[in-house]
Amino acid sequence: MAQLLGLIRSGASLEEIRSCIDQQLEALGQSDRPPTPDLEEIQSVLVRLQEQHSSDASEESSRSRRKVLDVARISDSPLYNVPASPWTSVTDDNDLVSHLVSVWFTWHHPFLCWIDRDSFLNDMREGKLDCRYCSPFLVNALLAEACPYSDFEETRTKNGITSDMARTFLEEAKRQLDEEAGRITL
């Protein structure tokens, strides 16, 4: 199992990981012990990931293999599922936006509680720009603020330098604010 974990941590491809598991299963098959349920489950998950990756690669060439295997993404179950569109033009990744919104409400909101969470989330899920408690400006500002709290690679702050993703969300929020041109939308 330590060999398998080392292989995963080294950034090995799905094929290399699957090969390692197959070798371990073969070795177990030659012994009197049956394979452990954990090892069989890992193998079935890898098979599904590999099939998903193969289909995703043809549909979405920009998605990297490392993103599929990133433990933070596999284990992340955001508290709040919200759509990226029409709120931000920075990304169309609903999972990333849901993650960042969940991170913001977990780590930032309890200390600076100036947004009614339920009203905001209901309006954001509706996806209508003419709502009362949500706006593209607010969403992008919130996403920019959430990036430093996230453990996703593209949102991390490195060596004290704000991530490109946080900077992009902030620029989008500033653009949205400029477009308001004196109108009050919050």
Rosetta blueprint (number, residue, H / E / L):
1 M L
2 A H
3 Q H
4 L H
5 L H
6 G H
7 L H
8 I H
9 R H
10 S L
11 G L
12 A L
13 S L
14 L H
15 E H
16 E H
17 I H
18 R H
19 S H
20 C H
21 I H
22 D H
23 Q H
24 Q H
25 L H
26 E H
27 A H
28 L H
29 G H
30 Q H
31 S L
32 D L
33 R L
34 P L
35 P L
36 T L
37 P H
38 D H
39 L H
40 E H
41 E H
42 I H
43 Q H
44 S H
45 V H
46 L H
47 V H
48 R H
49 L H
50 Q H
51 E H
52 Q H
53 H H
54 S H
55 S H
56 D H
57 A H
58 S H
59 E H
60 E L
61 S L
62 S L
63 R L
64 S L
65 R H
66 R H
67 K H
68 V H
69 L H
70 D L
71 V H
72 A H
73 R H
74 I H
75 S H
76 D L
77 S L
78 P L
79 L L
80 Y L
81 N L
82 V L
83 P L
84 A L
85 S L
86 P L
87 W L
88 T L
89 S L
90 V L
91 T L
92 D L
93 D L
94 N H
95 D H
96 L H
97 V H
98 S H
99 H H
100 L H
101 V H
102 S H
103 V H
104 W H
105 F H
106 T H
107 W H
108 H L
109 H L
110 P L
111 F L
112 L L
113 C L
114 W L
115 I L
116 D L
117 R H
118 D H
119 S H
120 F H
121 L H
122 N H
123 D H
124 M H
125 R H
126 E H
127 G L
128 K L
129 L L
130 D L
131 C L
132 R L
133 Y L
134 C L
135 S L
136 P H
137 F H
138 L H
139 V H
140 N H
141 A H
142 L H
143 L H
144 A H
145 E H
146 A H
147 C H
148 P H
149 Y H
150 S L
151 D L
152 F L
153 E H
154 E H
155 T H
156 R L
157 T L
158 K E
159 N L
160 G L
161 I E
162 T L
163 S L
164 D H
165 M H
166 A H
167 R H
168 T H
169 F H
170 L H
171 E H
172 E H
173 A H
174 K H
175 R H
176 Q H
177 L H
178 D H
179 E H
180 E H
181 A L
182 G L
183 R L
184 I L
185 T L
186 L L
